C-alpha cells in the first residue's frame, strides 16, 4: 500500500515512527502527497539553498506562494513560474489550462491583481505522431483559460526537440501588482480562529495529481487521465475579484490557494507555518459529487478553491462578499493549539496526526551526483561540409521549428486585454505592461533557457539562462530586478541527472550573484522521463524588470530607413551547440559559448543607459542563430531591409556564432557619434554594421536577401505544420 502511494520502505518506516501506529488510509494519502517530490522538494532542497534569494528590493523570497519585490512608490510586484508538465502530456487542454489557473492563484492569493501571463513550452520532434496534438491542445488550453480570466499573455518561448517526445514541458508564469503594505501570507495564527473554504465545489478530479507529477511516465499515460484537474476560468475570475474585495477589509489572518495536494497541502502548510494545529470537519466542505470519502476530499485537486483563516466575527462579512460573487463559502474548521491535523467526517475521526513532521520534516535527500563531462571543442574543419550559401542558411534558420514565427500560437492569446500592454510577443525581447493606474510606470517580463547548452555544460547553461533573461529585460530598457525559476529535469535518483541539476544551480547562483538578480520564487519539476528517457535539462528562468516610463522602452523592429546599426560586444565566432551547427550541419556538438558575467554587466548597463536617454530606436539581443538571425528578426519585424558592409568578408562564425553578451542597436545617424563616444568611455566594444534601407539585407558584395522572402519562410512553418501540410 505504501509503495502504491509513492513512499519508499524507509519513508513508510518513518511514518510508523511518527505516529507510533499504522496510519489510516486517509493519513497515508496525506503523508504521501506532502512527502511527494512535487510538494516536499526532498531531492532539491539542499541545492536550492545555494541560490541568492535576498536583496534590497526583495520583500518576500522563496517559501511563500510567490515572490514579492519592491517596485518603489509603495508598489510591489508579485510573480512566480510553475510547471504543469505531466498533466499537459496526459490531457493537454486541461493540463495547460489548469496550469494557468494555478499560477494565477499563487499570485492573487498574496494580494496582487494579476496583470500579465507568460509561458515557456517545450515539445517533441515535430515529426513525432503526438506532437501536433499536444501543441494544439496546450495552446488552446492556455488561451482558453487566460483569455477568459482577463489577464493578457504577453510573451514566452516555444521550442521543439526529440528529447521532449515523451514528456513535454508547460511552464506558466504570472505577474501581479499589489501595494507593498498589503501583502497577504499563508502562516496561520490565532487559536480558535475560523478556517474558511471558498470558491468552487470539491470533486474527484485531480486526486493524487501531486504524486503523479513526482514519478516517471510509462508508455501508456492514459490510465492517469483522472489525475488531471478540470478548470473553469470564469469561476477563477470571480474568485480573483472576491478575494481582492475581501483583502480590502481587515478580515483575513492568512490565505492559501488549494493547489497541488488540494485541501491537504493548504491546511497542513498554513498550520505548520504558524506552529498550530487545525481541525477540519469535512461534512461542511462543499462537494459536487455524492459519496466522497475523507481520503478523496483531502486529496482532490479540484480547481478555483482557496482556504482562508479569518479573524473571529468576520464570517458574515466574508460570506456576503463570496455569495455576491456566486461562490461557495463554508466554515470547515478552526485552528487549535495541539499541533495536530484532525479530520472528522460522518461522526468519525479519520486523521489524528502531528503536523510538524508532515509539513516541515519531510525526508531530505543528498542524492549522489556526477558532474557532466566537458565537451570536446569543435574540430578545425567543422565547416568543411558547408557550401557557404549564406542566404540559404539564413532562410533555413529563420524557418526551422525553434526560430519560426510563433504567430499562429500567440494570436490565440489575448495579449491586449486590460489595455496596459506596451509590447507583446514578436515586438520586443520582453513583454512590457504598464502598472494599472500608475501613469507610465511598468514592468518588463521574460522567460528564457537554452536546454541544449545545459545538456552540454549544465553550469555554463544555467549561467547563460540567467544572463539571457537579464539581456532580454535590458534590451527593452528595463532595470532587471529579480528571478523566478522552473527547474525541469529527469530522474534525480540517477547521478547523471542529479549532476545536471547541481550544475545548473551552480551556474544560476553565480550569474544571479554577479548580476544582482536574486531568485525570489520558483518550482522544481523532476522525474520528467518516459521509459527511462529524460528530457534535456531545462532550468527555465522567468524574470521581471522595472521601467519608470514604458514609453521609453524600445522594441526590436527597424522603424525607419537611414538609421545606423551597431553591434555591442565581442564576437569570437563560437559555433559549439549553435543553432547553425544543428540545423545547417546536422551536428549537436562542442561546448556552449562562454559566459563572462562581468562583460554581461558592463555591456547591459551601457545599453540600458542609451535607451533611458532616448538614443536608440530599436534593440535586440543576439542569441539563437547568432548575429545574422538577430538582424533578420529586426528586419522582418519592421518590414525594412539593411545595407550591412560590416558583414563583408565575415565567416560563418561571425554571422551565425552564438557568442554571449551582445546586442544589436539601431539609432538615428545624428546620435552615432554620441553612442560611440559613450562606448569608448565605458570600455564597451562597438562595431558599425551598416544602415537600414530598402527591402533586402545586402552587403558590398553581390547578392541580396529579400526581407519579404525571409518573412514568408519565417511565418509559414508553424501554420503549415499545424494544418498537416
Helices and strands as residue ranges (DSSP letters): G 3-5, H 9-19, H 25-34, H 37-40, H 45-48, E 58-60, E 67-70, E 75-83, H 85-90, H 92-108, E 113-123, H 131-149, E 153-160, G 162-164, E 169-179, E 194-199, H 209-212, G 222-227, H 233-247, E 252-257, H 262-274, E 277-281, G 282-284, H 294-299, E 305-310, H 315-324, E 328-336, E 340-345, E 348-354, H 355-359, H 390-399, H 407-410, E 421-423, E 431-434, E 442-448, H 451-456, H 458-476, E 479-488, H 495-514, E 518-525, E 529-530, E 533-534, E 538-547, G 550-552, E 564-568, H 579-585, H 597-612, E 618-621, H 626-638, E 642-643, G 645-647, H 652-656, E 663-667, G 669-671, H 672-682, E 686-692, E 696-698, E 704-706, H 707-722
